[in-house]
Amino acid sequence: MKRVYFKTFGCRTNQFDTQIMISKLRDFELTMQEEEADMIVVNSCTVTNGADSSVRAYINGIHRKNPQTQVVLAGCGSHSKGESLFADKKVFGVMGHSEKENINTILKSPTPFYEIGDLNHIDSTIVEEFVGKSRAFIKIQEGCDFACSYCIIPSVRGRARSHREADIMEQVSRLAANGFGEFILTGTNVGSYGRDHNTSMAKLLKRLSQIRGVRRIRIGSLEPIQIDDEFKELLSEPWMARHLHIALQHTSDKMLKIMNRRNSYAEDLKLFETIASYGYALGTDYIVGHPGEDEAAWAEGIERVKAMPLTHIHAFTYSKRDGTASADMKELIRGDISKERHKILTEVIQSKNLAFRETHANNLEILLEKGKNGIYHGYDQYYNQVEIQSEEDLAGNWIFVEQAIVKKDKNVAVV
C-alpha cells in the first residue's frame, strides 16, 4: 500500500481541504513523515509571489532529496501554476479544488495526470476527525464575489457559494462528539455565507452554539460591510471568541479606492471602536507598497492605524499578480521602501498587542496544542499565544489561567 504525505501551505481553508482529502483515502496509507512517503500531495497557496515561490522551492527540494517520490499539486496553485509545473514535469499530477473528494481514485493513476476540474463545486464531505489538530476548522463557504484590484483568489477559487447549513451542522456535531470544543469557521470570504441561501452568518452562529460540546467559536476573516446589527447582537455571547479578524487592507481612503475596496476609514474606525468596547481583540490584513501608496497616503494610513484599537495584524508587502487590475498600475513603490513600511507597521501593532495583553492577562481560557519537554502552547480567547509550563501531559486540554505573566512576544503561566 502506497504511503501518502500531505504538505499544506496557506490559509485555514487549505487546512480544511487537506482534511477532506485525508478522509477520502481508502487504498493508501497516511504518513506523517515526509521521508517515508511514496507520494506527496502539496496543497498549495498562490495568494502572493512569495507563496508561489515557497511551493516551487518545496517541490524542487523533494526532487533533490528523493527523486522517486511522486509529487501531486493541489490547492489554489493548481489553478494558477499547475499547467506550467505539469508541462515542465515538476509534478506527477495536478488536481483542482473540485477533485478533492475523488483523490483516492485520482492517485491510483499509473500515468501523469492533469485533473483540474471546475470552480463551481461545493464540498459535501463530512470530516469526523482533524489529524494532528486540537481545534477544528469548518469550511462554510467557497469563493469570493469581491473584485479587489490586487487579488487573484476569485480566479482560483471561483464565485462565492455557501455550504448547506445541514452539512455544516452535521460536521460540527460529529467533531464535537469526537472531543473537539473549539471551531474556526473558514472560507474564501467567510462573511458572505448565506447570501445565496437566504440566511446569514449570525443565524448560523446561533445554531452552531446550540450543539452539545461546542465551547468556543472563532471566525475567519470578515469584511467590514459584512458585520451588521444582527451579528453585533452576538458579541456578548460566551461562546464567541473575544477576537475578530476584519480585513481592512488599508486605512487611507485614497488607497482603498485604488484597491477597489468597499470600506472607508471613517466607517471602519466607528465599527472597530464599537466592537472593542465589548472587550474584543481586533486583527486585520494590511497591504503596504501597493501601487499609488505615495508618502502622503502612507503617512495618513499609519497615523490612522495608530488611532485604531488594533491588536493583531497580517501585514503584507504588495506582490504583483498577473491578471489582476493592480498588475497594470503605475506609481510603483520600491521594494526597500515597502520593506521599511512593513517593519514600521508591524512594530506599531506589536506595541498595541503588548498594551492589550497587559490589561487582559487574567481569566484566560486556553486550548493547548501539542507540547514538548513540559512546554505547551495554545491560544486564549483573545487569540494571543500563551506558553504553559507543566509536568502533566496537557496536550489538547482546556486550561484556565487566573493571571498570566506578560512578556514581549507572548504570555506565560505555570500550571
TORBASE-454839 format. One line per field, with one value per residue (C-alpha): residue in three letters; x, y, z; residue number from 0. Coordinates in steps of 0.05 Angstrom, whole numbers, plus 5000, padded with zeros to 4 digits. Each point is the difference from the previous one (the first is absolute). Example, Ala and Ser with C-alpha at 12.3 -4.5 7.8 and 13.67 -1.06 7.14 Angstrom:
residues 2
resn = ALA	SER;
xx = 5246	5027;
yy = 4910	5069;
zz = 5156	4987;
resi = 0	1;
***
This chain:
residues 415
resn = MET	LYS	ARG	VAL	TYR	PHE	LYS	THR	PHE	GLY	CYS	ARG	THR	ASN	GLN	PHE	ASP	THR	GLN	ILE	MET	ILE	SER	LYS	LEU	ARG	ASP	PHE	GLU	LEU	THR	MET	GLN	GLU	GLU	GLU	ALA	ASP	MET	ILE	VAL	VAL	ASN	SER	CYS	THR	VAL	THR	ASN	GLY	ALA	ASP	SER	SER	VAL	ARG	ALA	TYR	ILE	ASN	GLY	ILE	HIS	ARG	LYS	ASN	PRO	GLN	THR	GLN	VAL	VAL	LEU	ALA	GLY	CYS	GLY	SER	HIS	SER	LYS	GLY	GLU	SER	LEU	PHE	ALA	ASP	LYS	LYS	VAL	PHE	GLY	VAL	MET	GLY	HIS	SER	GLU	LYS	GLU	ASN	ILE	ASN	THR	ILE	LEU	LYS	SER	PRO	THR	PRO	PHE	TYR	GLU	ILE	GLY	ASP	LEU	ASN	HIS	ILE	ASP	SER	THR	ILE	VAL	GLU	GLU	PHE	VAL	GLY	LYS	SER	ARG	ALA	PHE	ILE	LYS	ILE	GLN	GLU	GLY	CYS	ASP	PHE	ALA	CYS	SER	TYR	CYS	ILE	ILE	PRO	SER	VAL	ARG	GLY	ARG	ALA	ARG	SER	HIS	ARG	GLU	ALA	ASP	ILE	MET	GLU	GLN	VAL	SER	ARG	LEU	ALA	ALA	ASN	GLY	PHE	GLY	GLU	PHE	ILE	LEU	THR	GLY	THR	ASN	VAL	GLY	SER	TYR	GLY	ARG	ASP	HIS	ASN	THR	SER	MET	ALA	LYS	LEU	LEU	LYS	ARG	LEU	SER	GLN	ILE	ARG	GLY	VAL	ARG	ARG	ILE	ARG	ILE	GLY	SER	LEU	GLU	PRO	ILE	GLN	ILE	ASP	ASP	GLU	PHE	LYS	GLU	LEU	LEU	SER	GLU	PRO	TRP	MET	ALA	ARG	HIS	LEU	HIS	ILE	ALA	LEU	GLN	HIS	THR	SER	ASP	LYS	MET	LEU	LYS	ILE	MET	ASN	ARG	ARG	ASN	SER	TYR	ALA	GLU	ASP	LEU	LYS	LEU	PHE	GLU	THR	ILE	ALA	SER	TYR	GLY	TYR	ALA	LEU	GLY	THR	ASP	TYR	ILE	VAL	GLY	HIS	PRO	GLY	GLU	ASP	GLU	ALA	ALA	TRP	ALA	GLU	GLY	ILE	GLU	ARG	VAL	LYS	ALA	MET	PRO	LEU	THR	HIS	ILE	HIS	ALA	PHE	THR	TYR	SER	LYS	ARG	ASP	GLY	THR	ALA	SER	ALA	ASP	MET	LYS	GLU	LEU	ILE	ARG	GLY	ASP	ILE	SER	LYS	GLU	ARG	HIS	LYS	ILE	LEU	THR	GLU	VAL	ILE	GLN	SER	LYS	ASN	LEU	ALA	PHE	ARG	GLU	THR	HIS	ALA	ASN	ASN	LEU	GLU	ILE	LEU	LEU	GLU	LYS	GLY	LYS	ASN	GLY	ILE	TYR	HIS	GLY	TYR	ASP	GLN	TYR	TYR	ASN	GLN	VAL	GLU	ILE	GLN	SER	GLU	GLU	ASP	LEU	ALA	GLY	ASN	TRP	ILE	PHE	VAL	GLU	GLN	ALA	ILE	VAL	LYS	LYS	ASP	LYS	ASN	VAL	ALA	VAL	VAL;
xx = 5000	5030	5012	4976	5025	4962	5037	4953	5016	4959	4934	4952	4956	5058	5008	4928	5008	5059	4956	4948	5053	5026	4930	4991	5062	4979	5054	5060	5035	5005	5069	5020	5073	5020	5060	4956	4953	4992	4956	4996	4938	5017	4939	5026	4988	5007	4977	5069	5062	5034	4948	5013	5075	4993	4959	5049	5060	4967	4987	5071	5025	4961	5030	5070	4989	4961	4990	4956	4946	4939	4977	4927	4981	4933	4971	4997	5068	4972	4956	5053	5065	4979	5002	5071	5026	4967	5029	5069	4992	5010	4940	4971	4929	4956	4931	4953	4954	4940	5040	5018	4945	5025	5071	4999	4985	5044	5062	4994	5017	5062	5016	5007	4934	4970	4931	4985	4924	4958	4989	4926	5006	4980	5023	4951	5050	4990	5067	4997	5071	5054	5067	5052	4955	4968	4955	4953	4996	4931	4994	4932	5007	5044	5019	4994	4958	5044	5046	5057	5052	5059	4968	5005	4959	4931	5032	5027	4942	4941	4937	4972	4957	4978	5002	4933	4983	4980	5069	5035	4957	5014	5074	5004	4956	5045	5064	4971	4980	5072	5026	5012	4977	5027	4977	5028	4953	5039	4991	5024	4955	4968	4953	4964	4972	4925	4987	4984	4959	4956	5035	5059	5064	4964	4945	5051	5039	4939	4983	5071	5005	4942	5037	5022	5075	5011	5040	5031	4989	5050	4987	5048	5012	4938	4988	4978	4936	4980	4995	4927	4955	4979	5073	5014	4945	5044	5062	4982	4987	5047	5016	5027	5076	5019	5039	4976	5043	4970	5035	5013	5060	5016	4978	5011	4936	5041	5031	4934	4972	5061	4993	4925	4981	4930	5019	5020	5042	4946	4953	5056	5021	4929	4991	5065	4987	4931	5027	5059	4951	4977	5071	5021	5070	4999	5044	5003	5035	5041	5039	5059	5035	4939	5007	4978	5020	5040	5030	4936	4956	5049	5006	4924	4990	5050	4974	4930	5025	5028	4931	4963	4991	5040	5036	5020	5020	5015	5046	5019	5046	4965	5012	4983	4954	4992	4929	4979	4983	5057	5051	4992	5001	5057	5029	5038	5031	5072	5012	5044	4947	4946	5044	5011	4926	4985	5049	4970	4929	5018	5034	4940	4953	5049	5000	4924	4996	5046	4958	4937	5030	5023	4927	4972	5045	4951	4945	5028	4968	5051	4996	5069	5032	5056	5057	5072	5044	4945	4987	4932	4972	4929	4956	4956	4932	5035	5042	5063	5050	5012	5057	4983	5052	4976	5026	4933	4982	4952	4998	4930	4974	4964	5037	4974	5053	4981	5061	5052	5070	5003	5063	5018	4979	4951	4968	5028	4970	5018	4947;
yy = 5000	5067	5051	5071	5063	5067	5066	5059	5072	5062	5013	4963	4983	4960	4965	4978	4978	4957	4966	4985	4967	4960	4976	4974	4956	4927	4963	5039	5006	5070	5017	5059	4991	5032	4955	4937	5023	4968	5058	5072	5042	5074	5040	5066	5074	5053	5064	5033	4990	4978	4946	4974	5002	4961	4945	4996	4997	4945	4959	5009	4979	4935	4984	5011	4958	4944	5001	4938	5034	5018	5072	5019	5074	5019	5065	5070	4992	4945	5051	5054	4961	4928	5001	5025	4955	4940	5019	5007	4932	5030	4962	4931	5025	5061	4999	5060	5019	4961	4935	4995	4951	4955	4997	4925	4985	5054	4979	4929	5027	4962	5058	5075	5036	5070	5000	5074	4994	5063	5058	4989	4940	5001	4945	4953	4959	4995	4998	4962	5011	5053	4964	5033	5058	5020	5051	4985	5042	5001	5024	5034	5032	5002	5055	5076	5052	5059	5029	5029	5025	4961	4933	4937	4956	5007	4973	4938	4988	5023	5039	5002	4940	4974	4930	4971	5017	4928	4976	5052	4981	4926	5015	5037	4950	4942	5036	5024	4928	4980	5049	5064	5062	5058	5012	5049	5019	5010	5012	5045	5057	4974	5059	4988	4936	4991	5054	4947	4958	5055	4997	5033	4990	5022	4949	4945	5020	4997	4930	4974	5026	4954	4937	4960	5004	5066	5043	5055	5025	5041	5032	5008	5067	5043	5062	5063	5006	4929	5016	5021	5013	4927	4980	5053	4972	4938	5037	4986	4926	4958	4951	5055	5005	5069	5013	5020	5006	5054	5013	5074	4994	5074	5062	5053	5014	5014	4931	4966	5031	4978	4930	4999	4987	5008	5030	5070	5022	5040	4941	4951	5041	5004	4925	4982	5046	4969	4929	5018	5027	4927	4981	4970	4995	5022	4978	5020	4990	5059	5008	5048	5020	4993	5043	5071	4997	5065	5031	5039	4938	4959	5054	5009	4925	4986	5057	4972	4931	5029	5030	4934	4947	4947	4943	4951	5008	4960	5050	4989	5036	5007	4942	5007	4947	4993	5006	5049	5073	5022	4965	5054	5060	5050	5040	4938	5000	4979	4935	5030	5052	4947	4959	5059	5016	4927	5003	5065	4973	4935	5036	5045	4940	4962	5059	5002	4925	5005	5055	4959	4938	5040	5018	4931	4951	4972	4947	4971	4938	4963	4940	4968	4967	4949	5011	4980	4995	5027	5061	5008	5055	5021	5060	5036	5030	5063	4959	5015	4944	4974	4956	4950	4965	4935	4932	4970	4980	5056	4992	5014	5023	5064	5040	5058	5050	5051	5044	4993	5030	5049	4998	5038	4947	4956	4985	4946	4960	4941	4947;
zz = 5000	4979	5054	4990	5035	4998	5000	5011	4984	5013	5033	5046	4940	4973	5067	4996	4928	5021	5052	4946	4957	5059	5017	4929	4999	4998	4962	5026	5066	5031	5027	5042	4980	4934	4990	5003	4945	4932	4980	5026	4989	5002	5019	4973	5011	4945	5035	4991	4958	5064	5009	4930	5012	5065	4966	4942	5047	5040	4938	4975	5068	4997	4932	5027	5063	4969	4924	5003	5041	4959	5012	4989	4999	5031	5028	4970	4967	4957	4965	4992	4991	4990	4924	4997	5056	4966	4932	5030	5033	5069	5026	4985	5002	5010	5032	5006	5058	4973	4999	5074	5015	4942	5026	5015	4927	4971	5038	4970	4932	4973	4953	5010	5006	4995	5033	5009	5005	5008	5048	5013	5046	5073	5047	5033	5040	5075	5035	5067	5023	4993	4996	5043	5023	5066	4966	4942	4937	4969	4928	4993	4931	4938	4952	4999	4962	5019	4947	5040	4950	5029	5011	4959	5046	4965	4937	5036	5049	4958	5018	5071	5018	5067	5029	5020	5072	5013	4979	5044	5060	4989	4992	5066	5036	4982	5017	5066	5016	4986	5052	4962	5038	4959	4930	4950	4943	4937	4925	4944	5022	5064	5011	4935	5028	4991	4949	4947	5050	5029	5068	5034	5040	5064	4992	4987	5062	5044	4976	5007	5071	5020	4980	5061	5010	4964	5048	4958	4929	4962	4933	4942	4965	4994	4957	5037	4959	5021	5074	5007	5060	5002	5008	5052	5044	5010	5026	5073	4991	5043	4943	4955	5000	5022	4936	4931	4938	4955	4934	4988	4952	5010	5040	4947	4962	4938	5003	5015	4936	4960	5028	4981	5072	5029	5067	5023	5058	5037	5000	5017	5060	5026	4991	5035	5059	5009	5000	5044	5052	5010	5021	4933	4971	4927	4943	4927	4933	4975	4935	4995	4936	4955	4936	5017	5073	4998	5063	5015	4996	5042	5053	5004	5003	5056	5043	4993	5018	5065	5014	4992	5055	4963	5035	4945	4927	4938	4966	4927	4952	4933	4953	4927	4974	4925	4977	5055	4990	5046	4956	4947	5047	5000	5058	5024	5069	5008	5036	5054	5015	5005	5046	5047	5002	5016	5058	5028	4994	5034	5058	5011	5006	5044	5048	4999	5012	5060	5030	4989	5033	5060	5014	4979	5036	5049	4995	4936	4969	4958	4955	5000	4940	5000	5049	5009	5062	5045	4957	4967	4956	4986	4986	5049	4984	4973	4951	5037	5008	5071	5020	5055	5042	5032	5021	4979	4929	4981	4924	4974	5068	5019	5054	5041	5022	5052	4988	4945	4998	4942	4959	4937	4950	5040	5067	5046	5057	5044	5012;
resi = 0	1	2	3	4	5	6	7	8	9	10	11	12	13	14	15	16	17	18	19	20	21	22	23	24	25	26	27	28	29	30	31	32	33	34	35	36	37	38	39	40	41	42	43	44	45	46	47	48	49	50	51	52	53	54	55	56	57	58	59	60	61	62	63	64	65	66	67	68	69	70	71	72	73	74	75	76	77	78	79	80	81	82	83	84	85	86	87	88	89	90	91	92	93	94	95	96	97	98	99	100	101	102	103	104	105	106	107	108	109	110	111	112	113	114	115	116	117	118	119	120	121	122	123	124	125	126	127	128	129	130	131	132	133	134	135	136	137	138	139	140	141	142	143	144	145	146	147	148	149	150	151	152	153	154	155	156	157	158	159	160	161	162	163	164	165	166	167	168	169	170	171	172	173	174	175	176	177	178	179	180	181	182	183	184	185	186	187	188	189	190	191	192	193	194	195	196	197	198	199	200	201	202	203	204	205	206	207	208	209	210	211	212	213	214	215	216	217	218	219	220	221	222	223	224	225	226	227	228	229	230	231	232	233	234	235	236	237	238	239	240	241	242	243	244	245	246	247	248	249	250	251	252	253	254	255	256	257	258	259	260	261	262	263	264	265	266	267	268	269	270	271	272	273	274	275	276	277	278	279	280	281	282	283	284	285	286	287	288	289	290	291	292	293	294	295	296	297	298	299	300	301	302	303	304	305	306	307	308	309	310	311	312	313	314	315	316	317	318	319	320	321	322	323	324	325	326	327	328	329	330	331	332	333	334	335	336	337	338	339	340	341	342	343	344	345	346	347	348	349	350	351	352	353	354	355	356	357	358	359	360	361	362	363	364	365	366	367	368	369	370	371	372	373	374	375	376	377	378	379	380	381	382	383	384	385	386	387	388	389	390	391	392	393	394	395	396	397	398	399	400	401	402	403	404	405	406	407	408	409	410	411	412	413	414;
***
